[in-house]
Amino acid sequence: MRIPAFRIRPLGALGLALALTAAAFAAQAQAQEKVVFATNWKAQAGHGGFYQALVDGTYKKYGLDVDIQQGGPMVNNRPMLPAGKVDFLMTGNLLQSFDNVKNGVPTVVVAAFFQKDPQAMFAHPGQGFDTFKDMAKAPVAFIGKDGQFSFWQWMKSEHGFKDSQLKPYTFNVGPFLADKKSIQQGYAISEPLSIKAQAGFDPVVQLLADNGFSTYSTTIETRADLVKTKPETVRKFVEASIIGWNNYLYGDNKAANEMIAKINPDSPVAASQGSIELMKKMGIVDSGESLTKGIGAMDEARVKDFYDKMVKAGLYKSGEIDLSKVVTTQFVNKGVGVDIRKKLAGK
């Protein structure tokens, strides 16, 4: 019995195009690598570049399927990184990274998305506390517990602030508003907005960063083993995030702000826009070296400068931390995103 031969009919032009398109989408879907990124607080404009890269498809263009897990008052994402539950972690500043190295936790900073720490001191206008030097003479300084054991120690060693000024800050601006001669800690990209909304005035703002507190902020940590075994994954995440931040600051950020507001109703779109303007005005994200080397830029000499200041402030002992383990600059300082800023902002 003869088995009839099957003829394979050639695909028409349209059929071939559809087949190729389907294959391309299938390959793209298969190529998406799952990445978990945890933040250190609830979604807000200070995290905007990451949500921008998520909502506008930048992460997907880099082959990444990114899951952003927000932090909050009842969420501690920090131990999730060394435990392998998350791949990247947003941290506040370099102090946490110093502690990791000191305690043998195998993590490393791969990018710094804030060139300036937004931590600031606020004062009432017209009360004689217009400079950081003036603030050291204020009778009352509202400082939170964490701040008392970190930047307050530096404020004492470098600028002459005294423990006799201290009163606890409970993240309620009421006591500060009630005492015109007081000063208060806070985030320069958020508290001025809430103070203006509640009291109708713009506070005097002194960034710690503009007065010598040289840490980077909103740093991104990953596990040291991930840098060694999956450097391309790290590169893709860092570069896509850099592009996200450029588009968020200088481009159309409407969708990202709407996503932030949906995730965290306490951060409405209007508040995000106000924070963006403050970030740009004070050079929080994009200033100094990032203007030529790209957002996320880091300098090892600056890391050492900050460490030396913290040693002087009594937070660490000289030589107890191997600074070569704190940061790696292999994924930043390449000028990624500078062209985007120039195109969108004209500078």
N, C-alpha and C positions, 0 to 999 in steps of 0.2 A: 504494500500500500504506500502510495506516495503522499508524503506530508507536504501540503502546500506551503510555499514560501510566503512570509509576510513582508509586505512592502512598507517601508518607512517613508511616509510622504514628507517632503520638505516643508518646513514651516514657512508661511508667508511672512512678509516684512513685519506686519503688525504682530503676528504670533510670536515671531522671534524677539521683537522688542519687549513684549509682555513677559516672555520667559526670562529674558535677561534682567528685566526690572525686578521680577519676583525673586530671582536668584540673588540679586544685589541686596534686596531688603532682608532676605533670609540670612545672608552672610553678615550684614550689619547687625542684625538682632543677635546673632550668635556671638559676635565679637564684643558685645557689651559686657564689660567686667564689673561685677558688683563691688561697690565700695561703700563702706559705712563711715560717715563723718559725724562726730558728736561735737556740739557746741557747749559753751560753759554757762549759758543762760538762755532765757526765752528768746524767741525770734524777735529781731529788732533791726533798725537801720545799721547798727554797728556790725551786723552779720550780712548786710545787704548784698555784697558782691557774690557771696556763695549762693544765695537764693537766685540772684540774677543768672548765674551760670547754669543753675538747675532749670529755671523756667524758660530761658531763651534757647536751650538746647546745646549750649557750649560743652557741657560735660559729655553729652551724647556724641557730639562731633569728635571728641577725644576718645571715644570708645568706652566711656565709663557710665555705669548705671549707679548714680550716687544717691544714697539714702541719708538725708540730714536728720539727725536726732537731736532735738533741742534739749538744753539743760533747764535748770530752774531751781527754785529754793528747796525743793524736795528731791532733786535729782543730782547725783554725784557721778558724772561720767568719767572722772579721772582714772579710777582703777580699771575701767573697761578697756583702756588701751593696752597696758601690759598684759592683760588677761586674754587679749586677742578677740574681744567682743566688738571692738571698733578698729578701724584702720588708721584714721586720722582724728586728732583731737585739737580743738581750739582751746588755747590757754590764755590767761590774763597777761602775764609778762614773764620776764626771764627768771624771776625768783622761784617759781614752781619748777622750772627746768634745772636750776641750780640744785634744788632739793632732790630732784630725781637722780642726778648724777651722784650727789653726796650719798644717797641711800642705795645706790647700785641698781636703780630701776633703768632697764635698757631702752630708753627712749631718746629721741634727738629732735631738735627743732629744724625744720626744713624750709620755713618761710616765715617772714614777719609782715603781716598785712597792715599793721599800724606803725608808721615810723615814729610816732609820738604816742606815749601812753596818755589816754584821755583823762587820767586822774588829775583833779584840779582842786584848788581851794577857792571858795567863794566868799565875798564880803558884800555888805550893803554899800551902795554908792554914797559918796559924800561924808563918809565916816573916818576918813584918814587912813584907809587900808587899801590904797590903790596899787601898791607894789608888794612883791613877795617879802621884801625887807620890812615893809610896814606891817604886814600881817603877823610877823613874829612878835609884835607888840600888842596884839589883840588880847583882851582879858580872858576870852573864852574861845576854845577851838573844839568844834564837834567832830570827833574822829571815831570811826567804827573800830571794833575790836581787832579785826584783821589789819587795818591800817595802823593801829597803834604798835603792832609788832613788825611792821614792814616799813612803809615810806615815812612814817612819823619818826622812826629812829634816824633816818637820813636827814629829815628836816631839822632835827635837833643837832646832829653832828655837823651839818653843812651851813645851816642858816640861823641857828640860835633859838629855835623854838624850845619851849620848856614844858615839862609835864604838869606844872601848875596850871597851865591853860586848859588841860584836857577835860572834856565832858563827853560821855558816850553818844555816838551818833547811831540812831536806830533806823536810819533810812526814811525818816520823816522830817520834812523841812520845816515843820511847825515851830520847834524851839528856835531855830535859826531866824525865822521870820519875826519872831517875837522879841528878839534881842538884837538891836541894830549894831551893837558893838561886838557881836560875835562873828566868827568865821566858821566855815563848814567845808568838809570834803565833799566830793561828788564827781560824777562823770561830766566832763565839759560838753559832751554832745547830747546830753539829755536833761540834767537837772536845771540848766538855765531856762529851758523851755517850760518846765513845770513851775519854777519860781515865777516866771513872767505870767503864766496862766493864773496862778493863785494870788500873787501879790501885786501884779501890774508893773513891775520894774525889772530891768535887766541888771543882774548882779555883776559885780566886779569879778572877773575870772582870771585866775593865774594858773596856767598849766604847770605842773611839776616839771614836765619835759622841757619847758622853756627856761627853767631855772636849775638845770643840771641833772635832773633825774633821767638818765640816759638809756633806760631800758627800751627795748622794743615791746610792742604790745600786740594783742590778737595774733599771737604766734601759733604756728601749726606744728604739732608734734606727731611723730609716727614712731613705730618700733624700729630699733636699730637693725634688726634682722630684715625688715621690709626694705630698707634702703639697700641692703646687700643682695637680697634675693629677687626683689621686684623694683629695680630702680626706674623702669619705664612707667610703672603704675604711679610711682611717686611723682615723676616728672609730669605726667599727664594731669594728675590732680592739681599740682601746683600751678602749672601753666594755664589750665582752664580756669582756675580760680582767679588768677591774675587778670585774665581777659574779662572775666565776670565783673571784677571790681572796676575796671576801666569803663565798661559799659554802664555799670550802675551809677558811677559818679558823673560821667559826662554824656551818657546817652539816654535812651528811653527806659526809665526804671519803673514805669507804671505797673507792669505785670508783677515784678518782684515785690514792690510795696504792697500790692493787693494780696499776694501770697503770704507775706509776713503778717498782714492784718488778719488774714483768715486763720493762720496758725496761732497767732497771739493777739486776741482782740484788745489787749491793753496797749498795743502799739499800732494805732490807726495810721492811715496813709498820710494824713497831714503832719503827724508827729515825725514820721520817717522823712518827709521832705525837709522839715525843720532841722533834723539831725544831719542830713546830707549837707545842707548849707553850712552848718557849723563845722563839719568834718573838712570841707573844702576851705573854709575861711581860715581855720587854724592849722591846716596842713597835716591833719592827723594821719591820713592814709598816704597821701602823695606829696612828699616834700623831700628836700635834701637829696640823698643819693638815689631815691626812687625816680626822680625826674629824668635821670639818664640811664639808670640800670633797671628800671621797671619796678612797679609795685611789688612788695614782698622782699625787697632788697635787704641784705644783711652785711655787716662788716665785723669780722672777728675782733678787730681792735676796739670797736665800740662795746662789744660784749665784755672784753677785759676791763675797759674803763668802768662799766657799770659794776662789775664784780669788785673792783678795787674800792669803789665808793661804798659798797655794801660791807666790805671788810672793815673799812674805817668806821662805819655806822655800828659795827658790832654784830652784824647778822651772821657773818662767817669768819673763819680763821684763814689767814693767808696761806695759800697753797693746798687747802683741804679739798678743793674741787679741780678735777682735770677738765679745763675749759675746752679742750679739743673734743670732748664728748658731748658738749652742750648743744652746739649747732653744726650744721654742714651747709656750705654755700653752693654745693654742686647743682642745685636745682633753681637757683635764683641769680640775679645780677647779669642776666643775659639780654636785657632790654625788651623782654616780652611785653607787649601791650603799649609801649611808648608811641608806636605809630597810631594806635587807636585814639589815645588821648589827643595827639596832635590833630588828627582828623576831626574829632568830635568837639574838642575845646579850642582848637586853633592855637595851641601853645605846647 
